[in-house]
Amino acid sequence: MQISAILHAIFDITTMPSLLLRAGIWLVIATVIIMSTDSSNPDKASMAIKRNVGTLLLFLMLSGGLFYFLFGMTPVMANN
């Protein structure tokens, strides 16, 4: 099997490997959130979940911006 076929299977949203990859990512994120809230002190648990979700959102925004700047293309209108 070629590398392009493997990458296509992972990143095409209609394939089973893509579904399993997204499910794995979802489980990791859910586990981090659940472990953050596992505290006997409700005030401390609230701060931990806010900190972890905020860090996750910051990472997603920065990595999304980086991918846009690296691989993004803007459409160009040609003269007719």
N, C-alpha and C positions, 0 to 999 in steps of 0.2 A: 504494500500500500504506500502511495506517495505522500509526502508531507502536505501537499496542497489538498489532497482528499481528506486527510486527518483534520487539517485546519477548517476545511469546509464543514465537516461533520460536527466540529466543536462549536463553531460560530454561527451556523445556519439555525435559525430559531425553530425550524420544523423537524429537527432531528432529535433522536433520543439522547445522544451525548450532550447536546446543548441543554436539554431539560435537566439532566443529571448534574451538570456543572452549575446551572442556576439554582437548583435545589440545594446543592452543597454550599454555595455562597450564602443563600438564605439561612441555612442552618447555622453557619458560623456567626452571622450577624445576630440571629435570635439568641444563640448561646451567650454571646458577649452581653447582650442586653439583660438576659435572665440572670447571669452571674453578677452583673452590676447591681441589680436590685436585691440580691440575697444578702440582706443586712438586718440586724435586729433594731437598728436605729433608723426610723423612717426618714429623718432629715438627711442623714448621711447617704442613704440609698437614693434619695431624690437628687442630691448633688452628683453622685456617681453616674447615674443614668444620663443626666444632662451633660456631664463632661464627656462621657463616652460617645453619645450620639452626636454631640457637637464636633468632636474630633473626627468621627466617621464622615459627617457631612463636609467638614473642611477638606478632608482627604479626597472625597469624591469630586468636590468642586475644583480643587487644584489639579487633580489628575485629568479630569474632563477638559479643563482649559488647556493643559499641556498637550493632550491628544489633539485638540482642535487646532492649536497653533502648529503642531508638527505635521499633521496629516490633513487638515481642513483645506477645502478649496472653495473659492468664491466663484459664483457663475459670472461669466463675461458675456455681455451682449455684443454680437458682431454687427458690423455695419452691413445693412442689406443692400 
